[in-house]
Amino acid sequence: MAVYEHSYKPYDGALTPAWSRFLVLPRYAYETVFKSKFAIAFLVACMVVPLLYMVLIYLNHNVSALEILGLPAGAAIPITPEFFGILIGIQTGLGFLFTVVNGPVLLSRDLANNALPLYLCRPFNRWEYVAGKASVLLIVWSVITWIPGLLLFLFQSYLAGGGWFTQNLWIARAILISSLAWGISWTLLAMAFSAWIKWRTAASAALFAIFVIPTPIAGAMAGLFHTERGFLFNIAFLLGELTARMFGNKPEFKFATWEIWIGLACFALVSLWMISRKLRAYEVVS
């Protein structure tokens, strides 16, 4: 409207709390992601294994249900740390597939269309923008991995009694930490490739490549130099080894757990550096 008419007035409605403003980004992103029936079907399919686990936990504590199904009392699957470790392994694999499909477009579309100034002129900074984009994946990772994992842990604790809960509380910690490690690591890598690779198919291929290519290189280093340190450059092995150790399994490699954490931290820092190099409100062309 023309300024001379003086018919405009400032906004006097309620303001969004500053700490949650970045959540507007996933809210609109999900409208695009879940327009696809395939995405909805995939999210529903991710709940099949947790539902199956809930049935297995129930059967483990209900002999009459086993008799109705015509199964002997010893047919129930024991509820062990490995039981939950397998669940997290399956669910993190599904989370990785979701990241490969949806992660490469998180930043690339905004950068390709020079939309970043429109975001940053709003009341949040670059890192709040990154947090908003990352939450698009991390919220789904949570729904797929540690939320159903902890609910199943509580369900088992309810059926087994309070003693089981206190004795196995470390399993809940393993579920939460391993799930977050997988989710944060792959989210940052997906955003880094999204910022640098504009073509979605190429960015998805790069995610698969970083999952696969370091394995034969580390194997060659182990054969030539008799060292397992090459596997520290393979994020898939780092996450897999961390998850195994969190659930009490025997370590596959001899390096210390703190080395695994340092390796994951290095991947995260490099990803953040790659993201920060590309996130600019404007570009100076010399």
Secondary structure, DSSP 4 states (H G I P E B T S, - for coil): --GGG-------SPPPPGGGGGGHHHHHHHHHHTTSHHHHHHHHHTTHHHHHHHHHHHHHT-HHHHHHTT--GGGSPP--HHHHHHHHHHHHHHHHHHHHHHGGGTTHHHHHTT-HHHHHTSS--HHHHHHHHHHHHHHHHHHHTHHHHHHHHHHHHHHH-HHHHHHTHHHHHHHHHHHHHHHHHHHHHHHHHHHH---HHHHHHHHHHHHHTHHHHHHHHHHHH--SGGGGG-HHHHHHHHHHHHTTPPPSS-S-HHHHHHHHHHHHHHHHHHHHHH--SS----
